[in-house]
Amino acid sequence: MLSRYASRQLDRALAGHGLTLTQFQLMLTLWEEGPARVVALARRLRLDPGPTGRSLARLENEGIVSRLQQWRFSEWALHPDGVAHLEVLEPIWHDLDRSLRSEFGPDLISALVREVDRLPAWVPCEAGWLD
């Protein structure tokens, strides 16, 4: 319930730009951490690989991300148009972040981030898995 409350303003802002929260998270991760494969992105964001791959495919159709090679398990990278989208969204994201931090206080936000970072990855690393 807290996550829905905290993300609803961002959901609305992103919808105005034709993006979902998952797509925005994928864009940010690719921008901050560089190219990655679907399973690695899913693990990092604690998402299921299937919907993660579909979100990337939709972003690819919009020219926001691209595969580095035309291979099924290729790494994905943020396209320059995706960087431009993030530059437009940056002030909106930072305003919402500041608002939530002032509303909930820095201690709660830090505690939530710490706890989420301790959770196991959604997709377990298993021998034989390929990205």
C-alpha positions, -999 to +999 in steps of 0.1 A: +000+000+000+029+024+008+045+016-025+013+024-044+009+057-025+045+066-031+044+057-068+010+071-079+022+106-087+052+092-106+029+068-124+007+097-135+037+118-146+052+089-166+018+081-182+018+116-196+050+107-214+038+073-225+059+053-201+052+028-173+071+028-140+088-005-151+099+011-183+112+041-164+131+019-140+147+000-170+157+032-186+173+045-154+191+013-148+205+012-183+215+048-181+232+044-147+248+009-151+252+005-188+241-023-212+227-054-197+208-086-206+172-092-197+177-116-169+204-094-153+180-064-155+152-085-140+173-096-111+186-061-105+150-046-104+135-077-088+111-083-117+101-113-137+122-117-169+091-122-192+075-089-186+109-073-184+117-085-219+083-073-232+088-039-216+122-036-234+106-047-267+081-018-263+108+006-255+127-006-286+097+000-308+097+036-294+134+040-302+143+044-265+165+013-261+182-010-286+199-043-286+236-042-291+235-072-314+205-087-332+207-118-311+180-131-287+202-129-256+219-097-266+225-068-241+202-039-242+214-003-241+197+031-237+195+049-271+203+086-273+165+093-276+161+075-242+186+097-227+166+127-240+135+113-224+153+110-190+165+146-193+129+157-197+118+135-168+146+143-144+131+175-129+098+158-124+114+128-108+135+149-085+105+170-074+085+139-066+115+124-047+119+156-026+082+157-019+082+121-007+113+125+014+098+156+031+065+138+037+079+106+050+112+118+065+147+107+056+148+080+082+119+061+068+131+063+032+166+051+042+151+022+062+129+012+033+158+013+008+180-007+032+153-034+036+146-037-001+183-040-008+185-069+016+157-089-001+167-118-023+166-113-061+133-121-077+150-144-102+174-168-085+208-174-099+208-210-110+235-231-127+228-234-164+208-202-168+217-181-197+210-144-200 
